[in-house]
Amino acid sequence: YVHTCVLESGIVKVGDHLNAQVDKEYRMSVCRNHTATHLLQAALREVLGDHVHQAGSLVEPDRLRFDFTHFEALTPEQIAQVEELANSYIMQAIPTTRYETSLDEARNSGVTALFGEKYGETVRVVEVGQFSRELCGGCHVNNTAEIGFVKITSEGSVGASLRRIEAVTSYGALAYVNGIEAELRETAGLLSVPMFD
């Protein structure tokens, strides 16, 4: 492992003993978004079909992005279905399981892998109940309930038969929904109509 750091004060020299500490909040945000990416892929496959495969992803502490194979834009109803299904996995508080196995055993048991990716003989599988089983070396939540909820913020094309969804989870999802509610409240005020009935 290689760590990059910025020395804020003092002097560091060869032979010094240092303590590294994981930024727990940052790491948990990444874990939430990473597991949510797996759940979104499972939901996309269930709603759109087995032709959906991951074509790239980005997991950051404040958002996630997932590229996948599909031949047309998702309808608003399909986006709502995917989101609802992913959130149902989250709200079921499903434990995640991680284990190592041989690549052949993983393939034979139907674990999802990235097409064209090179794997060693021993691989790591991340399972979320019966919904998601993927080869993955990343960090994940221990239980889906830790994600809070997931909100899809955009869906669009990134190439021929390639789609992209972006989403937020947990505190980011709450901030996103609260932002939309604030806009609606402001609009309702301008139109002099009640916000809630």
C-alpha positions, 0 to 999 in steps of 0.5 A: 500500500502506498499512502500520499500525505501532506506534511502540515508541520514538523519534519519527517525523516526515514526511520520515523514511526507514524500512525495512519488513521482511516477517515471513518466518515469518508470511508463509510460514505464510499462504502454506502455508495459502493454497495448502492452501486451493486444494488442499482445494477441488480435492480436495473437487471431486474427491471430492464433485463439480463442484457444489462451489464456494467460498463464502468462506474465511479464511487466517491463519498458524495455520489456514485455513477454507473454506466451500463449496457442498454439500447434506449433511454429509461422512462421515468417509470423505469427509473422509479422502478429501479429506485424503488427496488434498490431502496427495498433492498436497503430497507430489508437490512440485508447483511453483506457477505464477502469471501474468497473463492477460485475464479472457476468456482465463482464463474460456475456459480453465476457470480457477476464479473466485468466482461474483459476484466483480468482476474487472478485465480483467487477472487473476492465475491461480495454478496447482498442476499440473493439479489447481488453477487459480484466479483469486487475488491472494494469496501462495502457496508455490513448491512444494506440499512447502513446506506439509508436510501438511494436517490437517482439524480440523472440518467442519460446516454454516454454512447451507442447502447450505453447509459449512465445513471448518477445517484446519491445515498444517505446524507447526500440523498437527504440533502438532494430531496430537501433541496427539491422540496425547498424549490417546490416551497419557493415556487408554491409561495410565488404562485400563492398555492399551498405546499401541502394539502 
